[in-house]
Amino acid sequence: MEALFLRMLTLSAACGAVLLPLLVLGRRIRHRYAARTMYVLWLLMAVRLILPFEFQIPAPVITVEAPGYTFELPAAPAAPVGAAGQGGAPGAPPAASVGGAPAITPNVPKTPAPTVSLTELLCMVWLAGMAAFLGYQLISYALARRALLRASAPAKAEARGELDSLRGELGIRRAVDLRVTERVTSPVMLGLFRPVVLLPAGEEVPALVLRHELCHLKRLDVGYKGLMLLANAFHWFNPLVWWMAREAGRNLELCCDEAALRGAPADERRVYGEILLRTAAGGASPAFSTRFGSGKKQLRERLSNLFQKKRTGAVLVCSTLVLALALGSLVACESGGEAAAPLSPFDALVELEDSAAFDPETGNLTFVLPAGYAPASDWNIHVAGRQSMGDGGDGMSLHYFEGETWEPGDTAIINLTEGQVKNLTELSLDAALPDPGAEHLGGERSISVDLLALVRAATTLYTDTEYGFTLRLPESWQGKYVTQPDSSGSGTVFRQKSRGANSGNIFTLYTEETAAFRASWGDGSYEEIEARFNGGGMIIFGKTGDYTVYAIFVSDMNYDATREDVAAEYDVMLRDAEAMDRTNFAAAPTAQGNSAAVDRTDLEACIGDAILQAQSWHADNELRTQSHVTLKAEESAAQATAYVMALYQGFLGGQSGFETFQGGMMPVAITFEKNSEGEYRLVDYWQPSDGEGYWSSIRERFPRDIPDGRLDTQNYVEKLTQECYAQAVAYWNIDTAPIIEGLLEAICASPGVTADPDTYPDAARRELRCYGQSTLDYCMEEFEKGGQTGLKGTVMAAVCQELLGAQPDVLTGPGDTGQSWYEAYRLAAAEQALLAQRPDYTLLRMVRHGESFVAAARKNPDDVVGYYAPTVFILARRDGIWSIAAEQGCDPALTPGFSASVLHAEGMTVVVGDLGDRLLLPGPLDEEGMGFRAFEETDVVLVTDGGKWGATFRKDGDILFAVDGTLKVSDLLFSVDGEQVTGYQQIFGEAPEAFDQG
């Protein structure tokens, strides 16, 4: 059975390569070739998918080996091993966990468990899926047939006589039952062995309809659909086969239309089209059945097929048959499972190094002993590291796996917290194996793996604990880079993660004393030094303490360019690295601030640094942030004093979130002295007195031209807090969406919460405001998805209004929801954006269309020269800002006497016509660029002055078409295939009076 499954899997993939272009190009093929061509194509593909035979060729061109993975089935628990809570070999000491250092747990399975191969598991899933599919289809058919027949009654004798007459005319010998029922709205033929034609009760069914259903019977179309169902069952996992079965069912109706009308005149075809329109039906029909009526999309295709002559596609059929037969034999899938050859010491060491991995989500650092190397007693493995204790000393030495006994396949696990990752200064894996063939190496091979570099490479935040800075690397680097000392020992090489021998260096990071850096590279700004560097491959990130941090990029790419995957990955990593700048760098703050890392010629930067220096920070791992507003600055040639509203906040946390550890806010006066180079040096940091003297000390120290209102901290606290929160979010690269969602859920779940924001819990409401832009971004994304009509939407709307600067209105009206608020807000924002960008226009109308807004605006009369008409605009959201994506004024040549503007852009064609205060705003073309039923607001192609343009027309008020009264619906021309132009009357006959008013 596994061999059959693998053969079906191969056949599904090979036939998929043939199906994909046929399905994608299906519409074009149907427009060019007769429906019976596609009928034969789908029949051939279904037969090929069901029969797993192959041509006998010497050897397949492509052989794919099935994965040899195995899965353990549940087994009896093993006896306890080692110390409580520890894994390991019998008698081994417990895993080390010293002073909060990471613990390591070897995973040594001792009790064999039954296993099942991946191929066997997938084969069972395939069989179960096939049985479920067939069972569902057969049971659904049986229930549907039973219900329809029970609710039906025999048809009248006249109808049965007409049916028998048509059977004789078509040469059908099989007996066919004819019944009527109220359960169907369109004629249906049901059954493979005992066919029944069901007609809608109370309706007279034309002979053309009976002929259509009998043509299905004569052509054995129900059996054809059964064959498609069987192919679908065998390949239920392949979406292309589902697509093929659906398209084959639709094509059947086109074939049957052609058979029923073969040789019929145009009048009869027009009547047939009218019947199709009257019997339009939606929804799916049961298996082993056909239905005369069709849905909207298929109905358009069937109508157009009535008036077109198409050719057969014998060459296409033959080509597809050859491809389908050949491709399945050119590819073979073989089940893996042969025992792998024993690993050599060299290969075992390489496999051990490649197995090392770090999962930042769980904090687990793991490596696996290769199962293919024996004996396991040869392994000599040692993991050692060093952990900082925060006292400025050398830290604590860590050692693991001393005297450990290993088994093949053992997994070592080191669980690291975020704090441990920051405090570890070294962590490496050393492993050795005896190798008699390596006499030049003393009979032993060994490797050393920098585990700490591996841990840091799993995140894009590179931390240097020795010099105290972090470097935010590009997102494309995550898990794909390693670091190592350069040959001189003065820098750190950042390179692409090893792909065997095929990897390349990208840049070397240097941390050099600023005095030595200036002596080597000269004076001037960072930009001037970077520009002077030979080749331009230099980025100066900034200063940390007395050191300058900078990167020098490689001048050549030392990797194997024949490996396309390695080369492509390297190119992306190099490109993104070259786009880094000083915003990627952050010097880690210290208890005294970090003044050496600040640009001393930037007053605002010096103010921020002074605020940080003035505080008493209480935790070594605290993130220290500040935000301020400069109320006034007084500056002379030798001195500067800044009067500032200052906020400082200390945070503890990591990538999963953070909490405020300490903080404060007050007006302060900061005085600097200035040297001849324009640098600011802190002289005095003044803070107001405590207690009763607080306000009087402020008024005494601050200039009189700063009014009292500007010294009220409440006017600034929310804005400045949002800025500090944003710094923490950026520093730890936090995904705020789960946090915002949790706060909203907490509000909605609180007792007594209503639409009134005053009922929201204060803590959650305040946190949402503190996250500021992150909260707005989350809420806007949720509103964009739509459907926010419940309490969550109301809460989001209220919070957004607070953040946008307006007190929220309580949404109490029956039609007021968060979603309706957002739609009104979005429309207002788009209107303001349009008028801000086109102040010389007056907005006439604006409507939303998908992700865009379509607007009509007229230029102000004083600015109009010549023809007076509206202009059409399309506004799209770019980087959170509404902007004009396209615009077009009136083209008087389009329709003389009709003021209109036509714009083709952003995937749509828009026409704006001036009819007093009434406007027509059409939308985009459909996927085929055409349509038929203009009198139901659907798709049309209007042809004027010999040129074609297409649009989806929408009714605006009582207007169906924006014409000036001289053109009627019956005069419009329609394109039924994008090439042939046909009049309305030729397709539909006389236009209904209600739709022929111009």
Order of alpha helices (4+ residues) and beta strands (2+ residues): alpha-alpha-alpha-beta-beta-beta-alpha-beta-alpha-beta-beta-beta-alpha-alpha-alpha-alpha-beta-alpha-alpha-beta-alpha-beta-beta-beta-beta-beta-alpha-beta-beta-alpha-beta-beta-beta-beta-beta-alpha-alpha-beta-beta-alpha-beta-alpha-beta-beta-beta-beta-alpha-alpha-alpha-alpha-alpha-alpha-alpha-beta-beta-beta-beta-beta-beta-beta-beta-beta-beta-alpha
